[in-house]
Amino acid sequence: MNTASLTLEDWRAWQPGRSPTDDPRLSIDERPSGASVPAMLRRRLNGAGRAVCDMLAELDPNAECVLLHASRHGDAERTLDMLYALNEEESLSPARFGMSVHNAVIGVHSIASDNRRSLQAIAASGAEVSALFSDALGYLMEGEEHVVAVFSDAPIPVRFADHTTGPSTMAAVALRLSLTTPGQSGRTLITRCATGSMFDQYHPPKPDDVIAWLLGEAALVCPMRRRAWAPPS
C-alpha cells in the first residue's frame, strides 16, 4: 500500500456561515435543498444530511461508487435527546433511532439513488481523515475505479461540551478519489510521515480543516496518525 497514491478527482463541500469564495464546489447555503432525495425521505434529514446527499449525487451521478462516510460524533444532539428520553422512561421512535446511527445519511442516499455498492461508516476518535484515505486506498487497490469519501460533523451539544473536544461549526466535505497511475498528472495526494514537535500544534482534523486544505488555506495534518498531506497538486 505504501507504493500507491490517491488522486483527488473532484470534491464538494458545505460550510454554512463561511465567508463566500469564488470556488463553486463550496456551498455556504444555510438551508441545503436536499433535492436529490424524494420528499418522503428528505424529511428525515437535517441540514448536514441534505447537503451530503446532494454532494454525493453530484460526485456519483450514476450511483456506482463505493461510499465511505466518516463522522467523529455523528448526530450527537439526536443521540443525547434519546438518552435523556430513556432516562425519563419515554418511548423512542424507531425512525429517530435509525437516523442517529453513523450510516444513516448514506443509507438514505443509497435508497434514493438505488446505489447497491458497499457503504461504510467510520468513527476514528479524531483520525477520521487518515482512516478515510486508508480505507479508500484499500478499496481502490482491490479493483474499484472510484471511491467517494465523505467527512461530516456538527457542533458538540452544549450539555456535552465540557466532556470532550469537538467541532464548533457544522460542515461536510465529499471527495471523489481514484488511484494515481504512472505518469498521471493531476491532484495526487502525497502523504508525508514525520516525527517531532510539528504535530503538537495541530488538533484532530475536522471537516472545516479539510475544506481549508482543499482551498489552499491551511495544512492538513492528523497528529494521532503522525500524517501530513501536501495540498492536492
C-alpha positions, 0 to 999 in steps of 0.5 A: 500500500505504501507504493500507491497514491490517491488522486483527488478527482473532484470534491464538494463541500458545505460550510454554512456561515463561511465567508463566500469564495469564488470556488463553486464546489463550496456551498455556504447555503444555510438551508441545503435543498436536499433535492436529490432525495424524494420528499418522503425521505428528505424529511428525515434529514437535517441540514448536514444530511441534505447537503451530503446527499446532494454532494454525493449525487453530484460526485456519483451521478450514476450511483456506482461508487463505493461510499465511505462516510466518516463522522467523529460524533455523528448526530450527537444532539439526536443521540443525547435527546434519546438518552435523556428520553430513556432516562425519563422512561419515554418511548423512542421512535424507531425512525429517530433511532435509525437516523442517529446511527453513523450510516444513516445519511448514506443509507438514505442516499443509497435508497434514493439513488438505488446505489447497491455498492458497499457503504461504510461508516467510520468513527476514528476518535479524531483520525477520521481523515487518515482512516478515510484515505486508508480505507479508500486506498484499500478499496481502490487497490482491490479493483474499484475505479472510484471511491467517494469519501465523505467527512461530516460533523456538527457542533458538540451539544452544549450539555456535552461540551465540557466532556470532550473536544469537538467541532464548533461549526457544522460542515461536510466535505465529499471527495471523489478519489481514484488511484494515481497511475504512472505518469498521471498528472493531476491532484495526487495526494502525497502523504508525508510521515514525520516525527517531532514537535510539528504535530503538537500544534495541530488538533484532530482534523475536522471537516472545516480543516479539510475544506481549508486544505482543499482551498489552499488555506491551511495544512492538513495534518492528523497528529494521532496518525503522525500524517501530513498531506501536501495540498492536492497538486 
